[in-house]
Amino acid sequence: MSPQYLMDVWTADSGLPSSSVTSVTQTPDGYLWIGTYNGLTRFDGVRFVTFDPANTPALAHARVRKLSVDAQGTLWINTYDGSMTSLRNGVFVREWTGGDGIDPDVMLVASSTNEVAFLLHRGSLRRKMLPSPAGTNWEDVLPTNRVVGALCVADGRGAVWYRGSDRRLSRLAGGQFQPLADDAGLDGPHINFLTTDLRGSVYG
């Protein structure tokens, strides 16, 4: 290894609540947030501070599935039971409670100054318009071609695109997904992948 670099290893003996790490992200204030099997921890480069249901009731479960940071710098914590907690301006809020085991995985799809949206495991989109009080005003949008493992992205203008069970592309307009017309310029009706580049252009 080059002498220019130093490498440290942190484990449960160093202050991590668990050596099983599920997710890592960084908030605009510089803190690293680490999701583990036994709590959420904040790391400033020296010290770990751990949050779990015992000291932070807004967390529904100690095991963290996924961490996301939106365009406003809000930290979103998806826990093992499918619940979602936000951390904004130092305040943890339970956004919704899972518990049925049906929609455990949640992916941040779109965030802007006026909206935040997540793709749920079963293929529906959960969103709310901003500014709304934390923990309120969530709306589920159900595509007609909803499927487990759906692909969903937002383009550079904030429009949400969805590929469902029929492998066709649709776009969210208002409160409904509208299928893309066959003459919209695609080489074929079936989409095999869906992604965006750094400029927000959509590729499928």
N, C-alpha and C positions, 0 to 999 in steps of 0.2 A: 504493500500500500504506500502511496506517495506520502512523504513526510509533511506535505502541505495540509493534510487533512487529519482531523482527530475524530475518533469514533467512540461513542459511549453507548452502553447497553443498559436499559432500565428494565427491571423486572418487579415482581411483587415485593421483593426484598428492598427495592429502592423507593417504594411508596405507591406503586400501581396497585389498585384494588384487586387486579387479577392479571395474570400473564397472558390470558386469552383476550386479545385485542380484536374487536370487530370493525372499528371505524376510526378514522383520524381526520380532523379538519382544523382549520384555523379561522378565527374571527378577526375582523378588522382591527381590534385592539391589540393584536399580536399574540394572544393566548392560543396555545394548542389545546384542542379538546379531543379526548380519547374515550371511545366507547369500549367497554369491556363486558365480560360475563358477570361482573359483580359491581357495576356502578359506572357512572360517568365521572371522568376526572379532568381537571384543568391543570395545565402545566405551563409554568412561566420560564422554563429553562433550568430552574433550580428545585422547585417544590411542586408536589402534587397536592391538589385539593379535590377531594372526592365528594360527589353528590349521589345519593341513593334515596329510595323511598323513606328511609328512617329519618333523614335530615332534610329531605326535600319532597314533601308530599305530592307536589305536582308531577313527579315521576311515578308512573304507575307500576313499573317493574324495574328491578336492578339491572337486568341484562339489556344492553343496548344493541339494536340491530344496525341502525344506520344514522349517521350525522350529516346534516346539510346546512349550508349557509346561503341565505338568499341575497338578493341585490341590495337590501337595506341593512345587511349585517346581522339579521336575526339568525340565531342558531336553532335548528329544528332537530329534535331528538325522537327518533322512532324506536320504541322499546319492544321487547320480545313478544308481548301480547298484542301488538298492533296499535297501541296507543301512541299519541303524538303530544309532545311537550315543546313549547317554545321558550327561548331565553332572549328577552329583549330589554335593554337598558337595566340589566342586572336582576330582572324579575322572571322567575320561572312560572309558566302558566300551562295547565293541562288544556290542550286544544280539543282533543277528543279522546275517548276511552275505547280501547279495543276489547279484548277479553274473550271473543268468540273463536279466535284462532283462524278465522276465514280470510281476513285481509291483513296478514302480519307484516308484509313488506310494503314499504311506501317509498316512492321516488319523487324528488322535487323535479318538476317539469318546467315550470315557468314562474318567474318572479319579476316584479317591476314596482314602480311607485304606486300602482293602483290595483295590483292583483297578485295573488300567490296561488299556485295550483300543484297538486300532487297526483301521481298515478298510483292507484291502489292495486294490490296483488291480483284481484279478480278482473281488472280491466276498466274500472270506472275512474272518473276524474273527480277529485274533491278540491274545490276551490272556494276562495272568498275574495271579495273586493275590499280594497284598502282605501282609506283607513277604516278598519272595523275593530271594535274591542277584541282583545285577545280571547280566544276560546268561544267566540260567537260567530254567527252568520256564515257557517260553512254550507256549501251546496254540493250535492253529488250530481254529476252529469253522466248519464248512462248511454253510451253509444249503442246503436242497434246491433253492431257487430262486435260487441264486447267479448273479450276472451282473456283467459289467464295468460300472462306473458305478452300482452299487447305492447307495441312500440309506440312511443309518444314523445314528441319533441316540440319545442317552441322556436320559432324563427326570430330573426333580429328585430322584427317589428312587434313581437309578443304574440303572434298568432300561434295557436296550438294545432299541431298536425297529429293524426292518429292512424295507425294501421292495425286493423282488428282481425277477426276470424276469417274473413273472406280475402285477406291480404290486399284489400283495396284502401286507398288513401282518402281520408276525409279531413275537413278542417272545422274547428269549433268557431261558430258564428253566433253570437248572442248566447243562448242557452242550449243550442243544439249542434250536433256534428252533422255537417253537410258533405255528402260524398263528392269527390272530385269528378267532374265530367270526363267521359271517355276521350273527348277531343281536347283535353287540357294541355297536351304537349308531351305526355309520357310515352315511352316506347311501347308500353303494354299496361294492362290493367292491374297486374299483380306486382306488389312491392315486396322485395325480399329483405331489405334492410332500411333503416331510417336514421339519419344522423344530421348534424349541422357542423359548419365550420366556424372559425373564429369571428367571421363577419355576420353570422346568423343565417347564411344561406342553407336551405334544406336539400339533402341528397337522399335519393331512395332508389 
